[in-house]
Amino acid sequence: MFNSFFPRPRWFFLSAFGWFLLSLAALYGFAESMMDQLSLFKPDELTTGDAAQSTFLTAEKSWVYQYIVLSVVLFCLAWAFLGRSRWYVWSVVGTAVIVVVTYFSVQITVWLNEWYRAFYDLIQRALSEPGSVTLAEYYGTISTAVYILVPYILIRVLFSYFVSHYVFRWRTAMNNYYMEHWPKLRHIEGAAQRVQEDTMRFAGIVEGLGARLIDSLMTLIAFLPVLWNLSQHVTELPIIGPVEGSLVFVALISSMFGTVLLAVVGIRLPGLEFNNQLVEAAYRKELVYGEDYVDRAAPPTAKELFSEVRKNYFKLYFNYLYFNVFRFAYLQGSNFAPFIALGPTVVTGAITFGLFQQIMNAFNQVESSFQYLVNSWTTIVELMSIYKRLAAFESVLDVDGTDTPLTMGA
């Protein structure tokens, strides 16, 4: 699953995580002081000031972007020597591209968070003081967002195209690996399905979950400081009273509660999904044999196999029934958490409408990132069942880490 595509997967992912932490520590430690010496742009060459009213590219942000790209390039160069393989361009460089584009997408979200605050304050001023805002000022503020969003949309389209190719290359690597060992694998129950369908689903799901995980981490890095600073405008929390960084703790506690709750409630789902694929594979295999042999797939046999399929599906439906009760109840209830937390602040009129919108947006970004497992739980369950099938599939192979699969090209 991973050895076929990534170079030395365990060390690759551990080194990626370690390099990420090291780069982040250096950025907030001493790298910021090197901006004047190493940045391609000087502070007087770029617009500075309120990000909602000025350009997206300030001198400080430009340096951070350069630093991120440089860190990623150095990581890719290191792995060009540590474990270069036929799939290096897609597995190492391709993964790095996904990380970088995800980071810049989060930065756009941060910028929009500031922009919406200014825009809603403009609307509040226009509505409360008729004639204080001109039409040119109103449309000028909107045009500021257009300048950023139009190229961003184009980048997202190209990024989606790139990710589609990335997933298919990963599937190709797994497919080639399994086909090279097909004589050992062909006798396993559902071998054809695992090579054709499970590789496709595994690559797609892992990429999707991985991309969302990276997006969640980047969002937390970007929005946690924002939400912490915005918490200064919150006068107090209901019952508890004033708390420094109050909204951060509300988002954290809310998401932790939901994660633990759904993990406990949905503990049986991965096993049921795994069993579901087993009974489906047995039924499908008998039907395939029935196409070539008249004595196979007879009505009594097919009926018995299908009854196992029905039995497992009904178990799955029942477990998802009570799982979804807790899941949807939690997700709907968590939507009201920021409104409740902001209650004392709102009724005292301590914030403007624009600031209220900015706080709500930042809170939702942070809480959604903390809720990564909650929002991805059903997909994770599906991935776990696929992983179990492919792991059992690979268990018949004598792969000891020195076995390097032959690849058939990208």
Order of alpha helices (4+ residues) and beta strands (2+ residues): alpha-alpha-alpha-alpha-alpha-alpha-alpha-alpha-alpha-alpha-alpha-alpha-alpha-alpha
